[in-house]
Amino acid sequence: MSTKPKSESTMTLLLAAVFIVYMYFLIRIIVFKGAPFSLQSLWEQAGRMLEHPDRIFKRQGNYVPFKEISQEIKHLSLSDPFSSLNLVGNLLAFIPFGVFVPMLLSQKVRLFQKVFMLSFALSLSFEVTQLVLYIGTFDVDDLILNTCGGVVGYVIYRMLVSSGLFTTISKRC
């Protein structure tokens, strides 16, 4: 029998549901760029890649760390808010991930290193999925920015817990 109070279990369930919705939208935005997709089309795309696996190695992509980031920083403009959409968007997209992870995992695994590694692993899985299914390009800078976004989210989480704003959550954590 569970020793958790009913309200705490309800909070955990609600938090998990919000996390699932967040993950759905994150996958839609990052992997599929917001375009409609179906399991049938993904299955067909995977089949095409299995028939011609050499296509993976012929794909264009960014494999040089900080190449795109430095170019985007050079072209930042206050008059054009969309000039930094990729740069800021990749960071912002993973901030909630860095907040959710410590809230959903048990005390033993709620460490900075775990958030870092999970952010990196999720971002890497997105980039590899795009590469293998030929639905985007692999960009090592996206991997860097997404991971940094997760870390920023974790820092925000720690600040909120330290300030007392997450009192019910911090009791669990």
C-alpha positions as CSV (number, residue, x, y, z in Angstrom):
1,M,0.0,0.0,0.0
2,S,1.3,3.5,-0.9
3,T,2.3,5.8,1.9
4,K,1.9,8.9,-0.4
5,P,-0.9,11.2,0.5
6,K,-3.7,11.2,-2.1
7,S,-3.1,14.9,-3.1
8,E,0.6,14.1,-3.8
9,S,-0.3,11.1,-6.0
10,T,-2.7,13.3,-7.9
11,M,0.0,16.0,-8.3
12,T,2.4,13.4,-9.6
13,L,-0.1,12.0,-12.0
14,L,-1.0,15.5,-13.3
15,L,2.6,16.4,-13.7
16,A,3.2,13.2,-15.7
17,A,0.3,14.0,-17.9
18,V,1.5,17.5,-18.6
19,F,5.0,16.0,-19.3
20,I,3.5,13.6,-21.9
21,V,1.7,16.5,-23.6
22,Y,4.9,18.5,-23.6
23,M,6.9,15.6,-25.1
24,Y,4.3,15.2,-27.8
25,F,4.6,18.8,-28.8
26,L,8.4,18.7,-28.5
27,I,8.6,15.8,-30.9
28,R,6.2,17.4,-33.3
29,I,8.2,20.7,-33.3
30,I,11.7,19.4,-33.3
31,V,11.6,16.1,-35.2
32,F,8.7,16.8,-37.6
33,K,9.1,20.7,-37.7
34,G,5.3,21.0,-37.0
35,A,4.4,19.2,-40.2
36,P,1.6,16.5,-40.1
37,F,2.9,13.0,-40.0
38,S,1.4,9.5,-39.7
39,L,2.8,6.2,-38.5
40,Q,2.2,4.8,-42.0
41,S,4.4,7.5,-43.6
42,L,7.1,6.9,-41.0
43,W,7.0,3.2,-41.6
44,E,7.3,3.7,-45.4
45,Q,10.2,6.2,-44.9
46,A,12.0,3.6,-42.6
47,G,11.5,1.0,-45.4
48,R,13.0,3.3,-48.0
49,M,16.0,3.9,-45.7
50,L,16.5,0.2,-45.2
51,E,16.5,-0.3,-49.0
52,H,19.1,2.4,-49.5
53,P,21.1,2.8,-46.2
54,D,23.9,4.5,-48.1
55,R,21.7,7.6,-48.3
56,I,22.3,8.3,-44.7
57,F,26.0,9.0,-45.3
58,K,25.3,11.2,-48.3
59,R,23.1,13.6,-46.3
60,Q,24.0,17.2,-45.8
61,G,24.2,18.3,-42.2
62,N,26.3,20.2,-39.7
63,Y,28.9,18.1,-38.0
64,V,31.1,20.9,-36.9
65,P,30.4,22.1,-33.3
66,F,29.4,25.8,-32.9
67,K,29.5,26.4,-36.7
68,E,25.8,27.4,-37.0
69,I,25.7,28.9,-33.5
70,S,28.5,31.3,-34.3
71,Q,26.9,32.2,-37.7
72,E,23.6,32.9,-36.0
73,I,25.2,35.0,-33.2
74,K,26.9,37.1,-36.0
75,H,23.6,37.7,-37.6
76,L,21.6,38.6,-34.5
77,S,19.4,41.6,-35.0
78,L,17.0,43.4,-32.7
79,S,15.1,44.7,-35.7
80,D,14.5,41.1,-37.0
81,P,13.3,39.0,-34.1
82,F,13.3,35.9,-36.3
83,S,17.1,36.1,-37.0
84,S,17.8,34.1,-33.9
85,L,14.8,31.7,-34.0
86,N,16.8,28.6,-34.3
87,L,19.3,29.7,-31.7
88,V,16.8,30.7,-29.1
89,G,14.1,28.2,-30.1
90,N,16.4,25.2,-29.5
91,L,17.3,26.5,-26.0
92,L,13.7,27.4,-25.1
93,A,12.3,24.1,-26.3
94,F,14.3,22.1,-23.8
95,I,14.0,24.3,-20.7
96,P,10.7,22.6,-19.6
97,F,12.5,19.2,-20.0
98,G,15.1,20.4,-17.5
99,V,12.4,21.4,-15.1
100,F,10.2,18.3,-15.5
101,V,13.0,15.7,-15.1
102,P,13.9,16.5,-11.5
103,M,10.2,16.8,-10.6
104,L,9.4,13.4,-12.0
105,L,12.4,11.3,-10.9
106,S,13.2,10.0,-7.5
107,Q,15.7,11.7,-5.2
108,K,18.5,9.3,-6.1
109,V,18.6,10.3,-9.8
110,R,17.8,13.9,-9.5
111,L,21.3,15.2,-10.1
112,F,22.6,17.8,-12.5
113,Q,24.5,15.0,-14.4
114,K,21.3,13.0,-15.0
115,V,19.4,16.0,-16.4
116,F,22.4,16.8,-18.6
117,M,22.7,13.2,-19.9
118,L,18.9,12.8,-20.4
119,S,18.8,16.1,-22.3
120,F,21.7,15.1,-24.4
121,A,20.3,11.6,-25.1
122,L,16.8,12.9,-26.0
123,S,18.3,15.5,-28.4
124,L,20.6,13.0,-29.9
125,S,17.7,10.6,-30.5
126,F,15.8,13.5,-32.3
127,E,18.8,14.3,-34.5
128,V,19.5,10.6,-35.4
129,T,15.8,10.0,-36.1
130,Q,15.8,13.0,-38.5
131,L,19.0,11.7,-40.2
132,V,17.9,8.0,-40.5
133,L,14.3,8.7,-41.5
134,Y,15.4,11.5,-43.9
135,I,13.0,14.0,-42.4
136,G,15.5,16.7,-41.5
137,T,19.2,17.2,-41.2
138,F,21.6,16.3,-38.4
139,D,22.9,19.4,-36.7
140,V,25.4,19.0,-33.8
141,D,24.7,22.6,-32.8
142,D,21.0,21.7,-32.2
143,L,22.4,18.9,-29.9
144,I,24.4,21.5,-28.0
145,L,21.6,24.0,-27.8
146,N,19.0,21.5,-26.7
147,T,21.3,20.1,-24.0
148,C,22.0,23.6,-22.8
149,G,18.3,24.3,-22.7
150,G,17.8,21.2,-20.4
151,V,20.5,22.4,-18.1
152,V,19.0,25.9,-18.0
153,G,15.7,24.3,-17.1
154,Y,17.4,22.4,-14.3
155,V,19.0,25.6,-13.0
156,I,15.6,27.3,-13.0
157,Y,14.1,24.4,-11.2
158,R,16.8,24.5,-8.5
159,M,16.3,28.3,-8.1
160,L,12.5,27.9,-7.7
161,V,13.0,25.1,-5.1
162,S,15.6,27.2,-3.2
163,S,13.3,30.3,-3.2
164,G,10.4,28.3,-1.8
165,L,8.1,28.7,-4.8
166,F,8.0,24.9,-5.3
167,T,7.1,24.1,-1.7
168,T,5.0,21.0,-2.3
169,I,7.3,19.7,-4.9
170,S,10.5,20.4,-2.9
171,K,9.1,18.3,-0.1
172,R,8.9,15.4,-2.5
173,C,12.3,16.1,-3.9
